[in-house]
Amino acid sequence: MNEIDVLAELYEDIVRDLGPEILTLTAGELAWRPGPRANPIGVTVWHIARGMDFLVTRLILQKQAEDEIWHRNGWRERTGYDPRGIGYGGWGVLTGYSWDEVLAIPGLSAAELMEYLEQSESALVGELRTFTPETIHLPARAMLGGKLTYYRWVKEFYKGYQAHIGEIVAIKELMKNSQVFDGQLG
């Protein structure tokens, strides 16, 4: 097993690990905020899926935003939400959003979130597996002038996703405890 296989497997694990955490949640639980300006679970899962969509489409395939899975697979039409031009670099992946922009992200059901996540992960893993141990370490010139290699981009995004999975688990625990303590956090 080489580093490409490891990265691909780790991304596959994200979907496997998030499924049981997400699929049992109601719309209210996906939208529950542990604080006034805290992202709910639904937004966090959407952010992970969008990041994978961005990585595969914009970084690896070097295509335009219109070619992202969000647009290509009809999510924009189904939700009426177009993330192009929003946030850091106009990437539309949640990073750098204003609070009003966060609030505009559509509330997807657990099944829809998992569907988008699976589509994004599958496309990303498929493209990762086309790299060789040499090409994965080439500069990814499509973003930041090639400052980072493909490997570094994919690895850094993955590390962020792991932190977000921890957030999801913590939010679920806070949600459970808030019900026990009559909605009081702490």
N, C-alpha and C positions, 0 to 999 in steps of 0.2 A: 504494500500500500504506500503510495507517495502522498505528498502534501496536497495535491489536487483532489485525490480520493478522500483525504481527511476533511478538507473544506466542504466537499460535496456532501459527505455523510453528516457533517455538523449542521448544514443547512437543512437536510432532510429531517434531522432530529428536531429542528425548531417546529416543524409542522406536527410531527408525531407527539412532541411534548405539549404543544399548545392545544391540540385538539381536545383532550380531556378537561383542560382548564377552562375552555371557552364554550364548547358545545352545549353544556348544561345551563348556561347563563340565560336569563330572560333579558328582554330589551331594557327593562329598568336596571338590572344589574350591570349590563354592558355600559349604560349611561351614567351610573352612580359615580359621583365625585367625592373623594375623601376630604376635599377642601374646596374653598371657593374658586380657586384657579388651578386646580389639579386636573390632569387629564384622566378621563375614565378609561376603563379597560378597552372599550370598543375603539376609541381613538388610538390607543397604544397599539392594538393589533393592526389597525389600518396603517399606522405609521410603519410598522415592520414590513407589511406587504408592499407598501409604496416604495420603501427603501430597496427591496429586492427588485421590484419592477424597474426602478430607476437604474440600479446597478446593471441589470441585464440589457435594458434597452438603450439607455443613454451612454453608459460607460463602455460596456463590452461590445455591443453591436454598433455603437456610435450612430444611433438613429435619433430622430427628433421626438419631442414630447408626444406628438400625435400618434407615434408608433408604439407608445407604451401600452401595456396590457390593459390599463385602466380605460384607455380610449378604444383600443382595437377590439377588446372583448365586450364592449357595450356598457361598461360600468358608468361612464359619463352620462350616457343616455338614460340608463335606468335610474340614476340618482339625481340627475340634473346638476351634478357638481363637476366643475372643471378646475383642477388644481394647477394648471399651467400658469407660470409667472408669479406664483405665491411663495413667500418664504425665502430662505437663503438661496441665492443664485437663481431664484425663480423656479427651483426644482420641484416644488409642490409636494414635499415629503414630510411636512410638519415642522422641521427645523427652521427656526427664524420666523414662525408665524406670529402675528399679533393675537391677542386673546379673541378678538372678534373673528379672526380667520380660523382659529381653532373651533369656535362655536359653529362655524358654517360647515364643518366637515359632516357629511351625512351619517346618520345613525343606521348602520347596517345590522342585520340580524347576525346571530352567531354563525349560522350556516353560510350566510353571504360572506362574512369576514373570513371564514375558513376556506371558502371557495376561492376568493381573491388571493389569499395567502398561498394556497396550493398552486394556483396558476402561476403566481410570481416565482415561487420556490422551484417549481418544475422547470420553468424557462431558464432560471438562473443556473440550476444544477446542470441542465442540458448543455448550456454554453460553457460552464466551467470545465466540463469533461472534454471539451474540444481543445483546451490548452495543453501544452506540453510542459514538462518541468522547466524548460527554458523560456517559453513564451509567457508564462504566468508572471515572470519577473521583469517583463518589459515595461517601460513607462506607459501608463494609460494616458495617452496624449489628448483624449477627448475631454478631459477635465483637469483643471488647474495646471494647464500647460505641461502635463506629464510629470508633475512633481512626485506623484506616487505611482507605484507599479500596480498592475491588476491585482496581484496577490495582496498587497497592502490594503487596497480599497476593500476587497472582499473580507479580509481578516478584520479590519477596523469596524466595518458595518456589523459583522458577526458579534464582535465584543459588545457593541451597543445593544444588539438584540438580546443578548444574555442578560444584560442589566434590565432591559424592559420586561423580560420574562419574570425576573425577580420582583419588579414593580407590580406586575399583574398578580402574582401570588400574595404580595403584601396587601394590595388593594382588596383582594378577596377576603383576607383575614380581617382587615379593618371593617369591611362591609358586614361580616359576620358579627364582629364585636360591637359594631354600632347598633345592631338590632338588639343585642343583649343589653346594652347600656342606653336604650331608648334614644338612639341617634347621637349620643354624645361621643366624641372622639377623645381618646386619651385614656 
